[in-house]
Amino acid sequence: MRKLWLIFTQTLTVSLAILFAIKTFLPEWFGKKTTAGPDVVAVRESNASGPPSAAAVSYRDAARKALPSVVHIFTSQKIRAPRHPLADDPLFQYFFGMRPEPERRTSGLGSGVIVSSSGYVLTNFHVVNAADQIEVSLGDGSARKARIVGSDPESDLAVLQIDPGNAPLPPMSAITFGRMEDISVGDVVLAIGNPFGVGQTVTLGIVSALGRSHLGINTFENFIQTDAAINPGNSGGALIDSRGNLVGINTAIYSRSGGSLGIGFAIPVSTARSIMEEIIRTGSVTRGWIGVETQEITPKLAESFDLPDTGGVLISGVRRGSPADAGDIRPGDALLSIDGRAVKDSRDMLDTIAAQKPGSILRFKIWRERKVHDIPVRIGKRPPTRRQLN
């Protein structure tokens, strides 16, 4: 009996060893596969090379829709090199003759957005400022001359029109305008332009903030902030939403190195569109103006003027002969409200007055000598800046 038990235990041990070896080295005999091996890798590669799954996210349709509308803008400007200090000396001229002033040309680049099949292009003012030659490179690779229809330096916008020349313009795809009401912080946006002149480029980001101002970039500021990469050459290009609609014109970046640090600014489409339409219609932008200089009301100033709070702005200067001067607004007055609308700060006052039609009369609530005065002021037309291009 003991001998039979010994044979049984030995046979069982050998059988278990064989079974373990087969399960380890030949798992397919049991209808299972390991979690690693050539078959699994092949399956994963096949899945990766197939069509994207429903959960995958791509913005190819948005990019494909907007890319034909974004153009490259090349500018050049003739500048005169400094004259030799002896060039006007009669003795120098006697020996060396009258030499013409040396000239050279500087070039620049940027981007623009086709807004009409008539060849109108929206871009930044600083892209075309002082340029005497402008060339636009279209999506089909052709290059055309362009002229400046009008500009608005205070919002940094300009409108160009492509010159058809002797040949008709190729079919151009005008951008589709989005609505600012549909834009919120966190929305995905794409920036399209020609950074550093490398060619048309699309970058991805989100809307980081809305209504950015007090940046010292433009006179009138109401920027969209985005972390989509914007670099030199992107200026004037399109900021689009995930459906390919224009939501802003890329304008500036915050950077200490000259490259993108993830803080870019774009002019909202609502502002860009209204200014563009006015430039196309009249050649310039008309804004209201009263001719005052202002400063913020600090707690100390409020205390010294016996103001109830720090709301409003302090009139620090009045231009002689301006609408404010004619309306008897004086330095030292505190402007509290305009037509019943409370004034928050200097930027709010500037925007409110600029939005008025010249010739209209508004009621200004003024705090003067510890009393409230209601003063009517006829709004004037804001003078054009010296940098205005027409």
C-alpha positions as CSV (number, residue, x, y, z in Angstrom):
1,M,0.0,0.0,0.0
2,R,2.8,2.3,0.8
3,K,4.5,1.6,-2.5
4,L,1.2,2.4,-4.4
5,W,0.9,5.8,-2.5
6,L,4.5,6.7,-3.4
7,I,3.9,6.0,-7.1
8,F,0.7,8.0,-7.0
9,T,2.3,11.1,-5.5
10,Q,5.3,11.0,-7.9
11,T,2.9,10.7,-10.9
12,L,0.8,13.7,-9.6
13,T,3.9,15.8,-9.1
14,V,5.2,15.1,-12.6
15,S,1.7,15.8,-14.1
16,L,1.5,19.2,-12.3
17,A,5.0,20.2,-13.5
18,I,4.1,19.3,-17.1
19,L,0.8,21.3,-16.8
20,F,2.6,24.3,-15.4
21,A,5.1,24.2,-18.2
22,I,2.4,23.9,-20.9
23,K,0.4,26.8,-19.4
24,T,3.4,29.0,-19.3
25,F,4.9,28.4,-22.7
26,L,1.8,27.4,-24.7
27,P,-1.1,29.5,-23.3
28,E,-3.0,29.3,-26.6
29,W,-3.8,25.6,-25.8
30,F,-6.1,27.0,-23.0
31,G,-7.9,29.6,-25.3
32,K,-6.2,32.6,-23.6
33,K,-3.5,35.1,-24.5
34,T,-1.0,37.0,-22.5
35,T,-1.3,40.7,-21.9
36,A,1.9,41.4,-23.8
37,G,3.3,40.0,-27.0
38,P,3.5,40.6,-30.8
39,D,-0.2,39.9,-31.4
40,V,-1.4,42.6,-28.9
41,V,1.1,45.2,-30.3
42,A,-0.2,44.5,-33.8
43,V,-3.8,45.0,-32.7
44,R,-2.9,48.3,-31.1
45,E,-1.1,49.6,-34.1
46,S,-4.0,48.6,-36.3
47,N,-6.4,50.6,-34.1
48,A,-4.1,53.6,-34.1
49,S,-3.9,53.6,-37.9
50,G,-7.6,53.3,-38.4
51,P,-10.3,56.0,-38.3
52,P,-10.4,58.1,-35.1
53,S,-12.8,56.9,-32.4
54,A,-15.9,58.9,-31.5
55,A,-14.1,60.2,-28.4
56,A,-11.2,61.6,-30.3
57,V,-11.1,65.4,-30.8
58,S,-9.9,67.2,-33.9
59,Y,-10.3,70.7,-35.2
60,R,-9.4,69.9,-38.7
61,D,-12.8,71.1,-40.1
62,A,-12.5,74.5,-38.3
63,A,-8.9,75.0,-39.6
64,R,-9.9,73.8,-43.1
65,K,-12.8,76.3,-43.2
66,A,-10.7,79.3,-42.0
67,L,-7.3,78.7,-43.5
68,P,-8.1,80.0,-47.1
69,S,-9.3,83.3,-45.5
70,V,-6.0,84.1,-43.8
71,V,-3.3,85.8,-45.9
72,H,0.3,86.8,-45.5
73,I,1.1,90.5,-45.7
74,F,4.6,91.7,-46.7
75,T,5.4,95.4,-46.4
76,S,8.4,97.6,-47.3
77,Q,9.3,101.2,-46.6
78,K,11.9,103.5,-48.1
79,I,14.0,105.2,-45.4
80,R,16.8,107.6,-45.8
81,A,20.1,106.8,-44.3
82,P,21.8,109.5,-42.1
83,R,23.7,112.0,-44.2
84,H,27.4,112.4,-43.9
85,P,28.1,115.3,-41.5
86,L,30.2,117.1,-44.1
87,A,27.7,116.6,-47.0
88,D,26.5,120.2,-46.8
89,D,30.0,121.7,-46.5
90,P,30.8,123.8,-49.6
91,L,34.5,122.7,-49.5
92,F,33.5,119.0,-49.3
93,Q,31.1,119.5,-52.2
94,Y,33.8,121.2,-54.3
95,F,36.1,118.3,-54.1
96,F,33.6,115.4,-53.9
97,G,30.6,116.9,-55.7
98,M,26.9,116.8,-54.7
99,R,26.1,113.3,-53.6
100,P,22.5,112.1,-53.4
101,E,21.2,111.1,-50.0
102,P,21.6,107.4,-49.6
103,E,18.3,105.4,-49.4
104,R,17.5,101.9,-48.2
105,R,14.4,99.9,-47.7
106,T,13.1,98.0,-44.6
107,S,10.6,95.2,-44.8
108,G,8.1,93.7,-42.4
109,L,5.6,90.9,-42.3
110,G,2.3,90.1,-40.7
111,S,-1.1,88.5,-41.4
112,G,-4.5,89.5,-42.4
113,V,-8.0,88.1,-42.8
114,I,-10.1,88.3,-46.0
115,V,-13.5,89.7,-45.0
116,S,-15.1,90.1,-48.4
117,S,-15.1,88.6,-51.8
118,S,-14.4,92.1,-53.1
119,G,-10.8,91.7,-51.8
120,Y,-11.1,93.6,-48.5
121,V,-8.6,92.4,-45.9
122,L,-8.7,93.2,-42.1
123,T,-5.4,93.5,-40.3
124,N,-3.6,95.4,-37.6
125,F,-2.6,99.1,-38.1
126,H,1.0,98.4,-36.9
127,V,1.4,95.8,-39.6
128,V,1.0,98.4,-42.4
129,N,2.1,101.5,-40.6
130,A,4.4,103.7,-42.7
131,A,4.5,101.1,-45.5
132,D,4.8,102.5,-49.0
133,Q,4.5,99.1,-50.6
134,I,2.1,96.3,-49.5
135,E,1.9,92.8,-51.0
136,V,-0.6,90.1,-50.0
137,S,0.1,86.4,-50.5
138,L,-3.1,84.5,-51.0
139,G,-3.9,80.9,-50.1
140,D,-3.3,79.7,-53.7
141,G,0.3,81.0,-53.5
142,S,-0.3,84.1,-55.7
143,A,0.9,87.5,-54.6
144,R,-1.0,90.7,-55.3
145,K,-0.5,94.4,-54.5
146,A,-2.8,95.9,-52.0
147,R,-3.7,99.5,-50.9
148,I,-4.8,100.9,-47.6
149,V,-8.5,101.8,-47.5
150,G,-8.4,103.3,-44.1
151,S,-7.0,102.8,-40.6
152,D,-7.7,103.4,-36.9
153,P,-4.5,103.6,-34.9
154,E,-6.4,104.0,-31.6
155,S,-7.8,100.5,-31.9
156,D,-4.8,99.2,-34.0
157,L,-7.0,98.1,-37.0
158,A,-6.6,98.8,-40.7
159,V,-8.5,97.7,-43.8
160,L,-6.7,96.9,-47.1
161,Q,-8.1,96.1,-50.5
162,I,-6.3,93.7,-52.9
163,D,-5.5,95.2,-56.3
164,P,-6.8,92.9,-59.0
165,G,-4.2,94.3,-61.5
166,N,-4.6,93.1,-65.1
167,A,-6.0,89.7,-64.1
168,P,-9.1,88.9,-62.1
169,L,-8.7,87.9,-58.5
170,P,-8.8,84.2,-57.8
171,P,-11.9,82.9,-56.0
172,M,-11.4,84.0,-52.4
173,S,-13.1,82.6,-49.3
174,A,-14.2,85.3,-47.0
175,I,-14.1,84.5,-43.3
176,T,-17.3,83.8,-41.4
177,F,-17.9,86.1,-38.5
178,G,-18.7,84.7,-35.1
179,R,-20.6,86.4,-32.3
180,M,-19.0,87.6,-29.0
181,E,-22.2,86.5,-27.2
182,D,-21.2,82.9,-27.9
183,I,-17.7,83.3,-26.5
184,S,-16.9,82.4,-22.9
185,V,-13.8,81.8,-20.8
186,G,-12.6,78.3,-21.4
187,D,-13.8,78.0,-25.0
188,V,-11.3,76.4,-27.4
189,V,-9.8,78.8,-30.0
190,L,-7.3,78.5,-32.8
191,A,-4.8,81.2,-33.9
192,I,-3.9,81.3,-37.6
193,G,-1.1,83.5,-39.0
194,N,2.4,83.6,-40.4
195,P,4.7,83.6,-37.3
196,F,8.3,84.6,-38.1
197,G,7.6,84.2,-41.8
198,V,7.7,80.4,-41.7
199,G,4.3,80.1,-43.4
200,Q,0.7,79.6,-42.5
201,T,0.5,78.1,-39.0
202,V,-2.4,77.0,-36.7
203,T,-2.0,77.0,-32.9
204,L,-4.5,75.8,-30.3
205,G,-5.5,77.3,-26.9
206,I,-8.5,78.5,-24.9
207,V,-10.0,81.9,-24.1
208,S,-8.2,82.8,-20.9
209,A,-10.1,86.0,-20.2
210,L,-12.4,88.6,-21.7
211,G,-12.5,92.4,-21.5
212,R,-8.8,92.9,-20.8
213,S,-7.9,96.6,-20.7
214,H,-5.5,99.0,-19.0
215,L,-2.6,97.3,-20.8
216,G,-1.2,100.4,-22.5
217,I,-1.3,98.8,-25.9
218,N,-4.0,100.9,-27.6
219,T,-6.1,103.9,-26.7
220,F,-9.3,101.8,-26.8
221,E,-8.8,98.3,-25.3
222,N,-11.2,95.4,-24.8
223,F,-9.1,92.4,-25.5
224,I,-9.7,88.7,-25.6
225,Q,-6.8,87.0,-23.8
226,T,-5.8,83.6,-25.0
227,D,-3.0,81.1,-24.4
228,A,-2.9,80.0,-28.1
229,A,0.7,80.6,-29.3
230,I,1.0,84.0,-31.0
231,N,4.4,85.2,-32.2
232,P,5.8,88.0,-34.4
233,G,4.1,87.7,-37.8
234,N,0.8,86.5,-36.3
235,S,-0.3,90.1,-35.9
236,G,-3.5,90.7,-37.9
237,G,-4.2,87.0,-38.2
238,A,-7.4,85.3,-37.2
239,L,-8.5,83.9,-33.9
240,I,-11.3,81.4,-34.6
241,D,-13.6,79.3,-32.6
242,S,-14.0,75.5,-32.8
243,R,-16.4,75.9,-35.7
244,G,-14.0,78.0,-37.8
245,N,-15.7,81.4,-37.2
246,L,-13.8,84.5,-36.6
247,V,-13.9,85.7,-33.0
248,G,-10.9,88.1,-32.9
249,I,-7.9,89.7,-34.6
250,N,-4.6,88.6,-33.1
251,T,-2.8,91.8,-32.0
252,A,-0.3,91.6,-29.2
253,I,1.5,89.3,-26.7
254,Y,3.0,89.7,-23.3
255,S,6.6,88.6,-23.5
256,R,10.0,89.3,-22.1
257,S,11.8,87.4,-24.7
258,G,9.9,88.3,-27.9
259,G,8.3,84.8,-28.1
260,S,5.0,83.4,-26.9
261,L,4.7,82.9,-23.2
262,G,1.0,81.9,-23.3
263,I,-0.4,85.4,-22.9
264,G,-1.8,86.8,-26.2
265,F,-4.4,89.4,-26.9
266,A,-6.9,89.7,-29.7
267,I,-9.4,92.4,-30.7
268,P,-12.9,91.0,-30.3
269,V,-14.8,90.4,-33.5
270,S,-17.6,92.8,-32.5
271,T,-15.2,95.7,-32.2
272,A,-13.3,94.7,-35.4
273,R,-16.4,94.4,-37.4
274,S,-17.9,97.7,-36.5
275,I,-14.6,99.5,-37.1
276,M,-14.1,97.7,-40.4
277,E,-17.6,98.5,-41.7
278,E,-17.1,102.2,-40.8
279,I,-13.7,102.4,-42.5
280,I,-15.1,100.7,-45.7
281,R,-18.1,103.1,-45.7
282,T,-16.3,106.4,-44.8
283,G,-12.6,105.7,-44.9
284,S,-12.1,106.5,-41.2
285,V,-13.5,106.1,-37.8
286,T,-15.5,108.9,-36.0
287,R,-15.6,109.0,-32.2
288,G,-17.0,111.4,-29.7
289,W,-14.6,113.7,-27.8
290,I,-14.7,116.5,-25.1
291,G,-11.1,117.3,-24.6
292,V,-10.2,116.6,-21.0
293,E,-7.4,114.9,-19.1
294,T,-8.4,112.8,-16.2
295,Q,-7.0,110.8,-13.2
296,E,-8.3,108.2,-10.9
297,I,-9.9,109.3,-7.6
298,T,-7.9,107.8,-4.7
299,P,-9.2,107.7,-1.1
300,K,-7.0,110.7,-0.2
301,L,-8.4,112.7,-3.1
302,A,-11.9,111.7,-2.2
303,E,-11.3,112.9,1.3
304,S,-9.8,116.2,0.2
305,F,-12.7,116.9,-2.1
306,D,-15.3,115.7,0.4
307,L,-16.5,113.0,-2.1
308,P,-18.7,110.3,-0.7
309,D,-16.6,107.6,-2.4
310,T,-13.9,107.0,-5.0
311,G,-16.3,106.6,-7.9
312,G,-15.9,108.8,-11.0
313,V,-12.8,110.5,-12.3
314,L,-11.0,113.8,-11.5
315,I,-10.7,116.3,-14.3
316,S,-7.0,117.3,-14.2
317,G,-6.9,119.3,-17.4
318,V,-9.2,120.9,-20.0
319,R,-8.1,121.7,-23.5
320,R,-8.7,125.3,-24.5
321,G,-11.6,125.6,-27.0
322,S,-12.7,122.0,-26.6
323,P,-16.3,120.9,-26.0
324,A,-15.5,120.6,-22.3
325,D,-14.2,124.1,-22.2
326,A,-17.3,125.4,-24.0
327,G,-19.5,123.5,-21.5
328,D,-17.8,125.1,-18.5
329,I,-16.1,121.9,-17.2
330,R,-13.1,123.0,-15.1
331,P,-9.9,121.4,-13.8
332,G,-10.6,120.1,-10.3
333,D,-14.1,118.9,-11.1
334,A,-15.1,115.4,-10.3
335,L,-17.1,113.7,-13.1
336,L,-19.6,111.3,-11.4
337,S,-21.9,110.3,-14.3
338,I,-22.8,110.9,-17.9
339,D,-26.5,110.9,-18.9
340,G,-27.3,109.2,-15.6
341,R,-24.7,106.4,-16.2
342,A,-22.2,106.2,-13.4
343,V,-18.6,106.7,-14.4
344,K,-16.3,103.9,-13.0
345,D,-12.9,105.1,-14.1
346,S,-11.0,107.0,-16.8
347,R,-11.3,104.1,-19.3
348,D,-15.0,103.9,-18.7
349,M,-15.4,107.6,-19.3
350,L,-13.3,107.5,-22.5
351,D,-15.3,104.6,-23.9
352,T,-18.6,106.2,-23.1
353,I,-17.8,109.5,-24.7
354,A,-16.1,107.9,-27.8
355,A,-19.3,105.9,-28.5
356,Q,-21.4,109.1,-28.7
357,K,-22.3,110.8,-32.0
358,P,-20.5,114.1,-32.5
359,G,-23.1,116.9,-32.1
360,S,-25.2,115.1,-29.5
361,I,-25.7,116.8,-26.1
362,L,-25.1,114.8,-22.9
363,R,-25.7,115.7,-19.2
364,F,-22.6,115.6,-17.1
365,K,-23.0,115.3,-13.3
366,I,-20.1,117.2,-11.8
367,W,-19.0,117.5,-8.1
368,R,-17.6,121.0,-7.6
369,E,-17.0,123.0,-4.4
370,R,-18.8,120.3,-2.4
371,K,-21.9,120.6,-4.6
372,V,-23.4,118.6,-7.4
373,H,-23.8,120.4,-10.8
374,D,-25.7,119.2,-13.8
375,I,-23.9,120.5,-16.9
376,P,-24.9,120.0,-20.6
377,V,-22.0,119.3,-23.0
378,R,-22.1,119.1,-26.7
379,I,-20.0,116.2,-27.9
380,G,-17.3,117.0,-30.4
381,K,-15.4,114.9,-33.0
382,R,-12.3,113.2,-31.8
383,P,-9.3,114.6,-33.7
384,P,-7.4,112.1,-35.9
385,T,-4.0,111.0,-34.6
386,R,-0.9,111.9,-36.6
387,R,-0.4,108.2,-37.5
388,Q,-3.8,108.0,-39.3
389,L,-3.5,106.3,-42.7
390,N,-5.9,107.0,-45.6
